[in-house]
Structures are given as C-alpha cells and as structure tokens.
Amino acid sequence: MTIESRYSSFIKDNMPTLVKNWVSEALISDHDPFKSEIIINGTKLIDFTLLYLEEKIDEAQIQDLAFKIAEERAQAIANIGEFVYNSNLGRSELFKHLSAFGENIGDVQPLIDKINYVFDQFIYYTVKRYSYIITQDIEEKKQFIDETHKERLTILGQMSASFVHEFRNPLTSIIGFVKLLRVDHPQLKYLDIIDHELHQLNFRIDQFLHVSKKEHDQVVEYFLINDLFKDITEFLYPSIVNSNVVLQEGLTQTIYIPGFRNELRQVLLNIFMNSIDALSENKGQKIIQYQVADIGDKVVIQIRNNGPKINEENILTIFEPFVTTKNHGTGIGLFVCKQIIEKHEGEIKCLSDDQWTTFYITLPKRP
C-alpha cells in the first residue's frame, strides 16, 4: 500500500477532527455572512486534495471551488489576507500528520509536493478572482459617479448657457445705446472706456457659449494673419496702455492662413488678454512679444510674455476645462483655444521658464 493511499485513509478517518482543529485557529469574523460555509468549504478543499493524490480530480474543479469562495469573500467585504492565512493553516494541519507514518523525506516529498500544488492553485485562483471582482465593483462605482457627475455638469451647462443668453440681450442693448450716445455726444467723457469694457465682456460671453454650442455651417477662408494681429492689438490698445505693457511685433512676412477667422481671432485675443493679466504681477518692465513664421507646410505663431513662471504642474493641466491660476478666472478660455486649434487640425502648447511664458500655435497652411 503506497504512502498516498495510507495517508488518504488516515485523513478521511479523522476528517471532522482535522477540520475542527483548522477552523478553531482560523481568523473568522463573527459578522461574516458566510461563516456557516467555512467548515463546508474547508472539508471540500481537503476532499479535493485527497482526490488529487489519487488522480481523480483536475485543476478545473479546484478553480470552481476557488471562484465560489472568492465570490463569498467579496460579498463579505473580507480581508483577502485573512483568507490566505486561513488556507495556509489548513495546509499546515495536513502536514502535521505526515510524521506519524515514519517514512523518510525522499518517500514523503512527492506527497508534500502534491498537497502544496493543490493549495497553491486554490489560493492563486481565489485571490485572482477576488481581485477581479473587487476591481469590477470599483469600476462600476466609478462609472456611476462619472455618469452622475456628467449629468450634473450637463444640467449646470444648460442653466448657465440659458443665463448667459439672457445676460447677452441687455448687454447688446447697452452697446447699442453707447453707440447712439457717441453719435449725439461725441465729446462725452469715458465712452471709449465703457465701449471697450462692454466689448471685452461680450468676448467673454462668446468664450463661454463656444464650449456648449453645437457646430454650425461655416466656410473656411484664407485671410492675412497680419491683419488679424492688427485688429486684435487695436482692440486691446486701451488695456495695453492702461497696464503699461510694451508690445513687440515680429511680423516680417506676409502670411495667409486658412480657417475660421472669428474663431482664430478668439484664440489670439484670449492669449493676449491672459498675458496682460499675468504681467500685472510684474514690477519691472512688462513685455509681450509676438511673431509668425512660415515653415514648410505649417505656420507657427508664437506669443510670449515676461510674466511669472507657470509651474510644471499647472502647465500640464493648463488647457483642461475649469482649470485656472487666476483668482477670478473661469478656466474655460484656454480650453476653448485648444478646441478651436484642434478643430483647425493644429496644435497649441505652452512652455514657461524664469524668463518667458510662451504659447506656440502650429496651423496647417492648407485647410
């Protein structure tokens, strides 16, 4: 009679005692909903081990038991480390009785290897399945939270868009009445300032609406980038003078680019306005430089200012929505800029060091 047969007979005869000893040392919570299943599972694992010694069971059956226990541990929100500890207690309980057979280590080693194989496979499949279940549960909860957050953002966006539309109506009326005042009273003080501030406010509203509006039919046109910069710098002239900013132009070529002129105007205008805001912290000379280069099939626009350095963490998120370094910023300006440039199949990036903060815009020369 082989050592495996004698050992199996001994374990079968003493099964209740072995399982009782095992469970008495195991870590089991009084609140475990599957507490009554633990003895059943432990007995089944020992049965499987004995069947494996007799080559009457395969790995798939061990895996099925492991998956069942993984489901129970996950539902019980149990510490998987305790399961591993308890499983190894059962392994130790089986090993305790090998010495009673008086065999040398060479004859017993194959038996030890088979017991270890069953327990190792059982623990491996249980932990793997448990990890999968927990990960899926976390992903489902995360997806639910994300969907709920998106729904709230959608509602907030609809409410905000409605509010902004309502806000634009009286703003348009005010801009119209300022024009009438200018006609009737051309010498009236502060009209230029009022008109300029109203148009800047209108631009901010355009930025906000661009985030939520649907695409509409637009026609790509070729236009002179030099004229676009001239238009923007004239519009911003009061702010530039008021902020004591020195504007340094670097347009040495006459360059036409394709695109939606009003949208690209919005991009450049936003970057200039951000640059002016950034320079408000400067105590020395305040400089904004801009230039355009025609490089092969690309046009590269560079706008930079000598304001404070933007740290690396903020650079990484600078084009994300609702991210801003300004006290009263909305965090949608640069996000809109990125959307528009990518819509033009271009690229926008920002680099910052102790001397300059630079925005690079690359656009194709063909639509």
C-alpha positions, 0 to 999 in steps of 0.5 A: 500500500503506497504512502498516498493511499495510507495517508488518504485513509488516515485523513478521511478517518479523522476528517471532522477532527482535522477540520475542527482543529483548522477552523478553531485557529482560523481568523473568522469574523463573527459578522461574516455572512458566510461563516456557516460555509467555512467548515463546508468549504474547508472539508471540500478543499481537503476532499479535493486534495485527497482526490488529487493524490489519487488522480481523480480530480483536475485543476478545473474543479479546484478553480470552481471551488476557488471562484465560489469562495472568492465570490463569498469573500467579496460579498463579505467585504473580507480581508483577502489576507485573512483568507490566505492565512486561513488556507495556509493553516489548513495546509499546515494541519495536513502536514502535521500528520505526515510524521506519524507514518515514519517514512523518510523525506525522499518517500514523503516529498512527492506527497508534500509536493502534491498537497502544496500544488493543490493549495497553491492553485486554490489560493492563486485562483481565489485571490485572482478572482477576488481581485477581479471582482473587487476591481469590477465593483470599483469600476462600476462605482466609478462609472456611476459617479462619472455618469452622475457627475456628467449629468450634473455638469450637463444640467449646470451647462444648460442653466448657465448657457440659458443665463448667459443668453439672457445676460447677452440681450441687455448687454447688446442693448447697452452697446447699442445705446453707447453707440447712439450716445457717441453719435449725439455726444461725441465729446462725452467723457469715458465712452471709449472706456465703457465701449471697450469694457462692454466689448471685452465682456461680450468676448467673454460671453462668446468664450463661454457659449463656444464650449456648449454650442453645437457646430454650425455651417461655416466656410473656411477662408484664407485671410492675412494673419497680419491683419488679424494681429492688427485688429486684435492689438487695436482692440486691446490698445486701451488695456495695453496702455492702461497696464503699461505693457510694451508690445513687440511685433515680429511680423516680417512676412506676409502670411495667409492662413486658412480657417475660421477667422472669428474663431482664430481671432478668439484664440489670439485675443484670449492669449493676449488678454491672459498675458496682460493679466499675468504681467500685472504681477510684474514690477519691472518692465512688462513685455509681450512679444509676438511673431509668425513664421512660415515653415514648410507646410505649417505656420507657427505663431508664437506669443510670449510674455515676461510674466511669472513662471507657470509651474510644471504642474499647472502647465500640464493641466493648463488647457483642461476645462475649469482649470485656472491660476487666476483668482477670478478666472473661469478656466474655460478660455484656454480650453476653448483655444485648444478646441478651436486649434484642434478643430483647425487640425493644429496644435497649441502648447505652452512652455514657461521658464524664469524668463518667458511664458510662451504659447506656440500655435502650429496651423496647417497652411492648407485647410 
